[in-house]
């Protein structure tokens, strides 16, 4: 009914704006025409070719975020699954790129990317570890101390525990900061 009418109207608008070949229909199946660049397809191609910098630049957030439910329930389920797959692939690419930046000592790029990744996945401990590694590699002791304190407080307020791996990372970096600044370790007991 109404959803099909909306789809027809959207297809007509696309064909008027971009030409009749932008969308092909064959036996009721819709496909983008030849020569149509779709960022999701370009993103996957970049990943397939290990072009992590291009993949990260192509990721613009949620895939078909608002239109999926208006079309149909099966399409909505497919879009949700595809959205999760692309988001997970983005974090894999972003993490790989971040490690490449750190290995190459491209610290401004590493800091920028690690901030972007932690903002998009604030509960991902692996990404926080990479963020803290980037801050320490860049000599950003103050930012590390501020962000690690904020993260501990935020997790405590939410009742979300910090994993042992993340806790060990923070403790190791705090120890490095103390050594660099000749600050004694806190007494336990």
C-alpha positions in Angstrom: 0.0 0.0 0.0 1.5 3.2 1.3 5.0 1.9 1.6 5.1 0.6 -1.9 3.8 4.0 -3.1 6.6 5.7 -1.2 9.1 3.4 -2.7 7.9 4.2 -6.2 8.0 7.9 -5.5 11.6 7.6 -4.2 12.7 5.6 -7.3 11.1 8.2 -9.6 12.8 11.0 -7.8 16.2 9.2 -8.1 15.6 8.5 -11.8 14.7 12.2 -12.4 17.6 13.5 -10.4 20.3 11.0 -11.6 19.0 9.6 -14.9 16.9 6.6 -15.8 19.8 4.1 -15.4 20.5 4.9 -11.7 18.2 2.1 -10.6 17.6 -1.1 -12.6 14.6 -3.4 -12.0 14.7 -7.0 -13.2 11.9 -9.4 -12.2 11.0 -7.2 -9.2 14.6 -6.9 -8.0 16.1 -3.5 -7.5 19.8 -2.8 -8.1 21.9 0.2 -8.6 22.9 0.8 -12.3 26.4 0.5 -13.6 28.6 3.4 -12.7 26.7 4.2 -9.5 29.0 4.6 -6.6 27.5 3.7 -3.3 29.6 4.5 -0.2 28.7 1.2 1.5 29.9 -0.8 -1.6 33.1 1.4 -1.8 33.7 0.9 1.9 33.5 -2.9 1.5 35.8 -2.8 -1.5 38.3 -0.7 0.4 38.2 -3.3 3.2 38.6 -6.2 0.8 41.8 -4.5 -0.5 43.1 -3.7 3.0 42.8 0.1 2.2 42.0 0.9 5.8 42.5 4.7 5.5 40.0 4.8 2.6 37.5 2.5 4.4 37.6 4.7 7.5 37.1 7.8 5.4 34.1 6.2 3.6 32.3 5.2 6.8 29.6 7.8 7.5 27.6 6.2 10.3 24.6 4.0 10.2 23.6 2.3 7.0 20.1 3.1 5.8 19.2 4.3 9.3 15.8 5.8 8.8 14.2 4.5 5.6 14.4 0.8 6.3 11.3 0.5 8.5 9.1 2.4 6.0 9.8 -0.1 3.2 9.1 -3.5 4.9 9.8 -5.6 7.9 12.1 -8.0 6.0 14.0 -5.1 4.5 14.3 -3.5 8.0 15.8 -6.7 9.4 18.2 -7.0 6.5 19.2 -3.3 6.9 19.8 -3.8 10.7 22.0 -6.9 10.1 23.9 -5.0 7.4 24.3 -2.0 9.6 25.8 -4.1 12.4 28.1 -5.9 9.9 29.4 -2.6 8.4 29.8 -1.0 11.9 31.8 -4.0 13.1 33.9 -3.9 9.9 34.5 -0.2 10.5 35.9 -0.8 14.0 38.2 -3.6 12.6 39.5 -1.3 9.9 39.8 1.6 12.3 41.8 -0.5 14.8 44.1 -1.8 12.1 44.6 1.7 10.8 45.3 3.0 14.3 48.0 0.4 14.8 49.5 1.3 11.5 49.6 5.0 12.5 51.2 4.1 15.8 53.8 1.8 14.2 54.7 4.6 11.7 54.8 7.2 14.5 52.0 9.2 12.8 50.9 10.4 16.2 48.6 13.3 15.2 46.6 10.9 13.0 46.6 8.2 15.7 45.3 10.6 18.3 42.5 11.9 16.0 41.4 8.4 14.9 41.5 7.0 18.4 39.4 9.9 19.7 36.9 9.2 16.8 36.8 5.5 17.6 36.3 5.9 21.4 33.5 8.5 20.7 31.7 5.9 18.5 32.3 3.0 20.8 32.7 4.2 24.4 32.3 0.7 25.8 34.9 -1.0 23.6 37.9 -1.7 25.8 40.1 -2.7 22.9 39.6 0.7 21.4 40.3 2.4 24.7 43.5 0.5 25.1 44.6 1.7 21.6 43.5 5.3 22.6 45.7 5.2 25.7 48.6 3.7 23.8 48.3 6.6 21.3 48.2 9.2 24.1 51.2 7.7 25.7 53.2 7.4 22.5 52.4 11.1 21.8 53.6 12.1 25.3 50.1 13.2 26.2 50.4 12.2 29.9 47.9 14.7 31.1 45.3 13.7 28.6 45.9 10.0 29.4 45.4 10.7 33.2 42.3 12.8 32.6 40.7 10.3 30.2 41.5 7.2 32.2 40.1 8.8 35.4 37.0 9.9 33.5 36.6 6.3 32.0 36.9 4.7 35.4 34.3 7.1 37.0 32.0 6.7 34.0 32.1 2.9 34.1 31.6 2.9 37.9 28.6 5.2 37.6 27.1 3.0 34.9 27.9 -0.2 36.9 30.0 -1.5 33.9 33.2 -3.1 35.1 36.6 -2.4 33.5 38.1 -5.6 32.1 41.3 -6.9 33.6 43.1 -6.2 30.3 42.1 -2.5 30.3 42.8 -2.2 34.0 46.3 -3.6 33.4 46.9 -1.2 30.5 45.9 1.8 32.7 48.1 0.6 35.5 51.1 0.2 33.2 50.6 3.6 31.7 50.1 5.2 35.1 53.4 3.6 36.2 55.1 5.0 33.2 53.8 8.5 34.0 55.0 8.2 37.6 58.4 7.2 36.4 58.6 10.0 33.9 57.5 12.6 36.5 59.2 10.9 39.4 56.0 10.6 41.4 56.0 7.8 44.0 53.4 5.0 43.6 50.4 5.3 45.9 50.7 3.2 49.1 48.4 0.3 49.4 47.1 -0.7 52.7 
